Each structure stands twice: as structure tokens, then as C-alpha cells.
């Protein structure tokens, strides 16, 4: 188990999706990066949210669709 975390580099907090490592995760991450780019949004995979305070507060979501939708809205949220 791991968490895919997305953070706008200029904002406080992030969105996180509980998932598992594997090809499906790297493909999902790649699709999101193709849509939002690399300039504003940081996508990282972490093992334990409690170990990464720099991303707090976490907003946990339950589905890939919800995660992708929120990340797309994060872009340009300045």
C-alpha cells in the first residue's frame, strides 16, 4: 500500500489517494502529468502520510476519478 499525493507547489495541503504500487499507478500518474504538466503540480508516491508533514493537511479521496478531477482543478489555483 502507498499513497499518491498531489500538491500545488504554491498552496498549503494536498490531495491523497490510497493505492498500490505497480504499472497501473505509474500509468495513472503519467496520464495526470500529461494533463497538468510539471510546473505547478507535484505528484509523489509516499508510504505513510504521517511521515511527510510538509504535505499537510491531507485531503483523502476514494477513487482515481475523484483524485484526477481535483488535481486538474488545482492547476492555476493561484
Backbone atoms as SQL, in Angstrom:
CREATE TABLE atoms (id INTEGER PRIMARY KEY, chain TEXT, resi INTEGER, resn TEXT, atom TEXT, x REAL, y REAL, z REAL);
INSERT INTO atoms VALUES
  (1, 'A', 1, 'UNK', 'N', 0.836, -1.176, 0.000),
  (2, 'A', 1, 'UNK', 'CA', 0.000, 0.000, 0.000),
  (3, 'A', 1, 'UNK', 'C', 0.884, 1.244, 0.000),
  (4, 'A', 2, 'UNK', 'N', 0.386, 2.283, -0.676),
  (5, 'A', 2, 'UNK', 'CA', 1.065, 3.572, -0.720),
  (6, 'A', 2, 'UNK', 'C', 0.004, 4.641, -0.970),
  (7, 'A', 3, 'UNK', 'N', 0.465, 5.869, -1.030),
  (8, 'A', 3, 'UNK', 'CA', -0.426, 6.990, -1.310),
  (9, 'A', 3, 'UNK', 'C', 0.157, 7.803, -2.450),
  (10, 'A', 4, 'UNK', 'N', -0.687, 8.114, -3.406),
  (11, 'A', 4, 'UNK', 'CA', -0.309, 9.054, -4.455),
  (12, 'A', 4, 'UNK', 'C', -0.769, 10.418, -3.981),
  (13, 'A', 5, 'UNK', 'N', 0.164, 11.360, -3.916),
  (14, 'A', 5, 'UNK', 'CA', -0.103, 12.686, -3.377),
  (15, 'A', 5, 'UNK', 'C', 0.108, 13.720, -4.472),
  (16, 'A', 6, 'UNK', 'N', -0.819, 14.673, -4.551),
  (17, 'A', 6, 'UNK', 'CA', -0.694, 15.785, -5.489),
  (18, 'A', 6, 'UNK', 'C', -0.745, 17.081, -4.703),
  (19, 'A', 7, 'UNK', 'N', 0.211, 17.967, -4.990),
  (20, 'A', 7, 'UNK', 'CA', 0.292, 19.239, -4.286),
  (21, 'A', 7, 'UNK', 'C', 0.620, 20.354, -5.267),
  (22, 'A', 8, 'UNK', 'N', -0.140, 21.421, -5.182),
  (23, 'A', 8, 'UNK', 'CA', 0.223, 22.635, -5.906),
  (24, 'A', 8, 'UNK', 'C', 1.380, 23.241, -5.127),
  (25, 'A', 9, 'UNK', 'N', 2.484, 23.491, -5.786),
  (26, 'A', 9, 'UNK', 'CA', 3.702, 23.902, -5.079),
  (27, 'A', 9, 'UNK', 'C', 3.555, 25.227, -4.341),
  (28, 'A', 10, 'UNK', 'N', 2.565, 26.035, -4.692),
  (29, 'A', 10, 'UNK', 'CA', 2.377, 27.326, -4.047),
  (30, 'A', 10, 'UNK', 'C', 1.263, 27.332, -3.005),
  (31, 'A', 11, 'UNK', 'N', 0.607, 26.197, -2.809),
  (32, 'A', 11, 'UNK', 'CA', -0.505, 26.111, -1.868),
  (33, 'A', 11, 'UNK', 'C', -0.139, 25.250, -0.668),
  (34, 'A', 12, 'UNK', 'N', -0.941, 25.363, 0.384),
  (35, 'A', 12, 'UNK', 'CA', -0.801, 24.526, 1.568),
  (36, 'A', 12, 'UNK', 'C', -1.745, 23.348, 1.412),
  (37, 'A', 13, 'UNK', 'N', -1.286, 22.159, 1.794),
  (38, 'A', 13, 'UNK', 'CA', -2.132, 20.981, 1.735),
  (39, 'A', 13, 'UNK', 'C', -2.010, 20.241, 0.421),
  (40, 'A', 14, 'UNK', 'N', -2.656, 19.088, 0.386),
  (41, 'A', 14, 'UNK', 'CA', -2.585, 18.241, -0.802),
  (42, 'A', 14, 'UNK', 'C', -3.808, 17.335, -0.869),
  (43, 'A', 15, 'UNK', 'N', -3.889, 16.602, -1.949),
  (44, 'A', 15, 'UNK', 'CA', -4.904, 15.569, -2.103),
  (45, 'A', 15, 'UNK', 'C', -4.157, 14.239, -2.177),
  (46, 'A', 16, 'UNK', 'N', -4.727, 13.194, -1.557),
  (47, 'A', 16, 'UNK', 'CA', -4.042, 11.905, -1.489),
  (48, 'A', 16, 'UNK', 'C', -5.007, 10.762, -1.804),
  (49, 'A', 17, 'UNK', 'N', -4.492, 9.787, -2.531),
  (50, 'A', 17, 'UNK', 'CA', -5.252, 8.603, -2.908),
  (51, 'A', 17, 'UNK', 'C', -4.512, 7.370, -2.418),
  (52, 'A', 18, 'UNK', 'N', -5.176, 6.550, -1.636),
  (53, 'A', 18, 'UNK', 'CA', -4.578, 5.288, -1.184),
  (54, 'A', 18, 'UNK', 'C', -4.618, 4.298, -2.341),
  (55, 'A', 19, 'UNK', 'N', -3.487, 3.686, -2.636),
  (56, 'A', 19, 'UNK', 'CA', -3.390, 2.807, -3.789),
  (57, 'A', 19, 'UNK', 'C', -2.303, 1.755, -3.552),
  (58, 'A', 20, 'UNK', 'N', -1.898, 1.074, -4.583),
  (59, 'A', 20, 'UNK', 'CA', -0.810, 0.106, -4.502),
  (60, 'A', 20, 'UNK', 'C', 0.198, 0.408, -5.598),
  (61, 'A', 21, 'UNK', 'N', 1.437, -0.004, -5.354),
  (62, 'A', 21, 'UNK', 'CA', 2.487, 0.177, -6.349),
  (63, 'A', 21, 'UNK', 'C', 2.214, -0.708, -7.558),
  (64, 'A', 22, 'UNK', 'N', 2.755, -0.326, -8.682),
  (65, 'A', 22, 'UNK', 'CA', 2.645, -1.165, -9.871),
  (66, 'A', 22, 'UNK', 'C', 2.493, -0.351, -11.132),
  (67, 'A', 23, 'UNK', 'N', 2.377, -1.075, -12.209),
  (68, 'A', 23, 'UNK', 'CA', 2.278, -0.448, -13.529),
  (69, 'A', 23, 'UNK', 'C', 1.062, 0.464, -13.628),
  (70, 'A', 24, 'UNK', 'N', -0.059, 0.036, -13.038),
  (71, 'A', 24, 'UNK', 'CA', -1.286, 0.837, -13.092),
  (72, 'A', 24, 'UNK', 'C', -1.069, 2.206, -12.451),
  (73, 'A', 25, 'UNK', 'N', -0.284, 2.261, -11.379),
  (74, 'A', 25, 'UNK', 'CA', -0.018, 3.528, -10.701),
  (75, 'A', 25, 'UNK', 'C', 0.858, 4.439, -11.559),
  (76, 'A', 26, 'UNK', 'N', 1.907, 3.884, -12.138),
  (77, 'A', 26, 'UNK', 'CA', 2.785, 4.719, -12.969),
  (78, 'A', 26, 'UNK', 'C', 2.052, 5.232, -14.207),
  (79, 'A', 27, 'UNK', 'N', 1.182, 4.424, -14.783),
  (80, 'A', 27, 'UNK', 'CA', 0.402, 4.869, -15.946),
  (81, 'A', 27, 'UNK', 'C', -0.593, 5.957, -15.555),
  (82, 'A', 28, 'UNK', 'N', -1.242, 5.783, -14.411),
  (83, 'A', 28, 'UNK', 'CA', -2.196, 6.784, -13.924),
  (84, 'A', 28, 'UNK', 'C', -1.486, 8.112, -13.660),
  (85, 'A', 29, 'UNK', 'N', -0.339, 8.045, -12.990),
  (86, 'A', 29, 'UNK', 'CA', 0.447, 9.241, -12.705),
  (87, 'A', 29, 'UNK', 'C', 0.886, 9.924, -13.996),
  (88, 'A', 30, 'UNK', 'N', 1.323, 9.162, -14.960),
  (89, 'A', 30, 'UNK', 'CA', 1.766, 9.706, -16.244),
  (90, 'A', 30, 'UNK', 'C', 0.614, 10.422, -16.963),
  (91, 'A', 31, 'UNK', 'N', -0.578, 9.835, -16.940),
  (92, 'A', 31, 'UNK', 'CA', -1.735, 10.470, -17.595),
  (93, 'A', 31, 'UNK', 'C', -2.058, 11.820, -16.952),
  (94, 'A', 32, 'UNK', 'N', -1.979, 11.876, -15.631),
  (95, 'A', 32, 'UNK', 'CA', -2.250, 13.137, -14.944),
  (96, 'A', 32, 'UNK', 'C', -1.181, 14.169, -15.295),
  (97, 'A', 33, 'UNK', 'N', 0.075, 13.752, -15.294),
  (98, 'A', 33, 'UNK', 'CA', 1.159, 14.684, -15.628),
  (99, 'A', 33, 'UNK', 'C', 1.029, 15.210, -17.048),
  (100, 'A', 34, 'UNK', 'N', 0.531, 14.400, -17.962),
  (101, 'A', 34, 'UNK', 'CA', 0.314, 14.860, -19.331),
  (102, 'A', 34, 'UNK', 'C', -0.739, 15.966, -19.375),
  (103, 'A', 35, 'UNK', 'N', -1.732, 15.889, -18.483),
  (104, 'A', 35, 'UNK', 'CA', -2.795, 16.887, -18.461),
  (105, 'A', 35, 'UNK', 'C', -2.385, 18.170, -17.752),
  (106, 'A', 36, 'UNK', 'N', -1.695, 18.042, -16.619),
  (107, 'A', 36, 'UNK', 'CA', -1.419, 19.229, -15.804),
  (108, 'A', 36, 'UNK', 'C', 0.013, 19.731, -15.908),
  (109, 'A', 37, 'UNK', 'N', 0.886, 18.956, -16.500),
  (110, 'A', 37, 'UNK', 'CA', 2.274, 19.369, -16.635),
  (111, 'A', 37, 'UNK', 'C', 3.062, 19.181, -15.353),
  (112, 'A', 38, 'UNK', 'N', 4.223, 19.839, -15.307),
  (113, 'A', 38, 'UNK', 'CA', 5.142, 19.673, -14.188),
  (114, 'A', 38, 'UNK', 'C', 5.434, 20.984, -13.468),
  (115, 'A', 39, 'UNK', 'N', 4.908, 22.079, -13.972),
  (116, 'A', 39, 'UNK', 'CA', 5.259, 23.398, -13.449),
  (117, 'A', 39, 'UNK', 'C', 4.653, 23.681, -12.068),
  (118, 'A', 40, 'UNK', 'N', 3.361, 23.436, -11.906),
  (119, 'A', 40, 'UNK', 'CA', 2.663, 23.817, -10.675),
  (120, 'A', 40, 'UNK', 'C', 2.364, 22.648, -9.752),
  (121, 'A', 41, 'UNK', 'N', 2.109, 21.493, -10.319),
  (122, 'A', 41, 'UNK', 'CA', 1.639, 20.351, -9.540),
  (123, 'A', 41, 'UNK', 'C', 2.763, 19.340, -9.337),
  (124, 'A', 42, 'UNK', 'N', 2.955, 18.972, -8.079),
  (125, 'A', 42, 'UNK', 'CA', 3.940, 17.952, -7.726),
  (126, 'A', 42, 'UNK', 'C', 3.181, 16.657, -7.420),
  (127, 'A', 43, 'UNK', 'N', 3.537, 15.576, -8.093),
  (128, 'A', 43, 'UNK', 'CA', 2.960, 14.260, -7.824),
  (129, 'A', 43, 'UNK', 'C', 4.042, 13.374, -7.234),
  (130, 'A', 44, 'UNK', 'N', 3.767, 12.824, -6.050),
  (131, 'A', 44, 'UNK', 'CA', 4.719, 11.943, -5.391),
  (132, 'A', 44, 'UNK', 'C', 3.990, 10.742, -4.822),
  (133, 'A', 45, 'UNK', 'N', 4.725, 9.663, -4.646),
  (134, 'A', 45, 'UNK', 'CA', 4.200, 8.470, -4.001),
  (135, 'A', 45, 'UNK', 'C', 4.895, 8.343, -2.656),
  (136, 'A', 46, 'UNK', 'N', 4.098, 8.205, -1.602),
  (137, 'A', 46, 'UNK', 'CA', 4.657, 8.099, -0.255),
  (138, 'A', 46, 'UNK', 'C', 4.112, 6.854, 0.435),
  (139, 'A', 47, 'UNK', 'N', 4.801, 6.420, 1.468),
  (140, 'A', 47, 'UNK', 'CA', 4.378, 5.225, 2.185),
  (141, 'A', 47, 'UNK', 'C', 3.434, 5.535, 3.349),
  (142, 'A', 48, 'UNK', 'N', 3.714, 6.605, 4.076),
  (143, 'A', 48, 'UNK', 'CA', 2.901, 6.964, 5.241),
  (144, 'A', 48, 'UNK', 'C', 2.714, 8.471, 5.302),
  (145, 'A', 49, 'UNK', 'N', 1.483, 8.948, 5.238),
  (146, 'A', 49, 'UNK', 'CA', 1.251, 10.383, 5.330),
  (147, 'A', 49, 'UNK', 'C', 1.815, 11.003, 6.607),
  (148, 'A', 50, 'UNK', 'N', 1.773, 10.286, 7.702),
  (149, 'A', 50, 'UNK', 'CA', 2.264, 10.841, 8.968),
  (150, 'A', 50, 'UNK', 'C', 3.763, 11.134, 8.930),
  (151, 'A', 51, 'UNK', 'N', 4.476, 10.536, 8.010),
  (152, 'A', 51, 'UNK', 'CA', 5.921, 10.755, 7.889),
  (153, 'A', 51, 'UNK', 'C', 6.267, 11.954, 7.002),
  (154, 'A', 52, 'UNK', 'N', 5.266, 12.545, 6.363),
  (155, 'A', 52, 'UNK', 'CA', 5.501, 13.637, 5.417),
  (156, 'A', 52, 'UNK', 'C', 4.651, 14.850, 5.784),
  (157, 'A', 53, 'UNK', 'N', 5.046, 15.515, 6.843),
  (158, 'A', 53, 'UNK', 'CA', 4.307, 16.677, 7.326),
  (159, 'A', 53, 'UNK', 'C', 4.283, 17.843, 6.363),
  (160, 'A', 54, 'UNK', 'N', 5.249, 17.897, 5.454),
  (161, 'A', 54, 'UNK', 'CA', 5.295, 19.026, 4.516),
  (162, 'A', 54, 'UNK', 'C', 4.103, 19.063, 3.563),
  (163, 'A', 55, 'UNK', 'N', 3.351, 17.954, 3.461),
  (164, 'A', 55, 'UNK', 'CA', 2.188, 17.928, 2.572),
  (165, 'A', 55, 'UNK', 'C', 0.875, 18.188, 3.317),
  (166, 'A', 56, 'UNK', 'N', 0.913, 18.309, 4.621),
  (167, 'A', 56, 'UNK', 'CA', -0.303, 18.500, 5.413),
  (168, 'A', 56, 'UNK', 'C', -0.942, 19.845, 5.141),
  (169, 'A', 57, 'UNK', 'N', -2.244, 19.962, 5.312),
  (170, 'A', 57, 'UNK', 'CA', -3.184, 18.897, 5.632),
  (171, 'A', 57, 'UNK', 'C', -3.508, 18.050, 4.398),
  (172, 'A', 58, 'UNK', 'N', -3.788, 16.793, 4.644),
  (173, 'A', 58, 'UNK', 'CA', -4.131, 15.854, 3.580),
  (174, 'A', 58, 'UNK', 'C', -5.638, 15.855, 3.352),
  (175, 'A', 59, 'UNK', 'N', -6.015, 15.802, 2.117),
  (176, 'A', 59, 'UNK', 'CA', -7.420, 15.590, 1.753),
  (177, 'A', 59, 'UNK', 'C', -7.462, 14.226, 1.066),
  (178, 'A', 60, 'UNK', 'N', -7.997, 13.230, 1.748),
  (179, 'A', 60, 'UNK', 'CA', -8.020, 11.872, 1.217),
  (180, 'A', 60, 'UNK', 'C', -9.258, 11.669, 0.349),
  (181, 'A', 61, 'UNK', 'N', -9.052, 11.040, -0.789),
  (182, 'A', 61, 'UNK', 'CA', -10.149, 10.718, -1.700),
  (183, 'A', 61, 'UNK', 'C', -10.185, 9.211, -1.901),
  (184, 'A', 62, 'UNK', 'N', -11.308, 8.722, -2.438),
  (185, 'A', 62, 'UNK', 'CA', -11.512, 7.276, -2.535),
  (186, 'A', 62, 'UNK', 'C', -11.341, 6.688, -3.926),
  (187, 'A', 63, 'UNK', 'N', -11.401, 7.523, -4.963),
  (188, 'A', 63, 'UNK', 'CA', -11.339, 6.979, -6.321),
  (189, 'A', 63, 'UNK', 'C', -10.330, 7.724, -7.175),
  (190, 'A', 64, 'UNK', 'N', -9.861, 7.054, -8.200),
  (191, 'A', 64, 'UNK', 'CA', -8.941, 7.676, -9.156),
  (192, 'A', 64, 'UNK', 'C', -9.612, 8.839, -9.869),
  (193, 'A', 65, 'UNK', 'N', -10.885, 8.681, -10.170),
  (194, 'A', 65, 'UNK', 'CA', -11.615, 9.731, -10.879),
  (195, 'A', 65, 'UNK', 'C', -11.698, 11.004, -10.041),
  (196, 'A', 66, 'UNK', 'N', -11.996, 10.843, -8.771),
  (197, 'A', 66, 'UNK', 'CA', -12.076, 11.994, -7.875),
  (198, 'A', 66, 'UNK', 'C', -10.701, 12.657, -7.739),
  (199, 'A', 67, 'UNK', 'N', -9.665, 11.854, -7.595),
  (200, 'A', 67, 'UNK', 'CA', -8.299, 12.367, -7.491),
  (201, 'A', 67, 'UNK', 'C', -7.949, 13.180, -8.733),
  (202, 'A', 68, 'UNK', 'N', -8.158, 12.603, -9.912),
  (203, 'A', 68, 'UNK', 'CA', -7.816, 13.274, -11.165),
  (204, 'A', 68, 'UNK', 'C', -8.587, 14.585, -11.323),
  (205, 'A', 69, 'UNK', 'N', -9.858, 14.575, -10.970),
  (206, 'A', 69, 'UNK', 'CA', -10.678, 15.777, -11.088),
  (207, 'A', 69, 'UNK', 'C', -10.161, 16.895, -10.190),
  (208, 'A', 70, 'UNK', 'N', -9.821, 16.570, -8.965),
  (209, 'A', 70, 'UNK', 'CA', -9.317, 17.578, -8.031),
  (210, 'A', 70, 'UNK', 'C', -7.962, 18.106, -8.483),
  (211, 'A', 71, 'UNK', 'N', -7.097, 17.217, -8.952),
  (212, 'A', 71, 'UNK', 'CA', -5.768, 17.646, -9.397),
  (213, 'A', 71, 'UNK', 'C', -5.875, 18.599, -10.579),
  (214, 'A', 72, 'UNK', 'N', -6.749, 18.311, -11.517),
  (215, 'A', 72, 'UNK', 'CA', -6.923, 19.200, -12.663),
  (216, 'A', 72, 'UNK', 'C', -7.383, 20.579, -12.211),
  (217, 'A', 73, 'UNK', 'N', -8.221, 20.647, -11.174),
  (218, 'A', 73, 'UNK', 'CA', -8.693, 21.929, -10.661),
  (219, 'A', 73, 'UNK', 'C', -7.623, 22.665, -9.865),
  (220, 'A', 74, 'UNK', 'N', -6.646, 21.925, -9.333),
  (221, 'A', 74, 'UNK', 'CA', -5.557, 22.537, -8.570),
  (222, 'A', 74, 'UNK', 'C', -4.671, 23.390, -9.457),
  (223, 'A', 75, 'UNK', 'N', -4.573, 23.037, -10.697),
  (224, 'A', 75, 'UNK', 'CA', -3.719, 23.764, -11.619),
  (225, 'A', 75, 'UNK', 'C', -4.265, 25.166, -11.807),
  (226, 'A', 76, 'UNK', 'N', -3.411, 26.142, -11.640),
  (227, 'A', 76, 'UNK', 'CA', -3.839, 27.518, -11.813),
  (228, 'A', 76, 'UNK', 'C', -4.693, 28.058, -10.693),
  (229, 'A', 77, 'UNK', 'N', -4.636, 27.405, -9.524),
  (230, 'A', 77, 'UNK', 'CA', -5.479, 27.841, -8.415),
  (231, 'A', 77, 'UNK', 'C', -4.904, 29.033, -7.671),
  (232, 'A', 78, 'UNK', 'N', -3.839, 29.613, -8.192),
  (233, 'A', 78, 'UNK', 'CA', -3.230, 30.771, -7.531),
  (234, 'A', 78, 'UNK', 'C', -4.090, 31.995, -7.663);
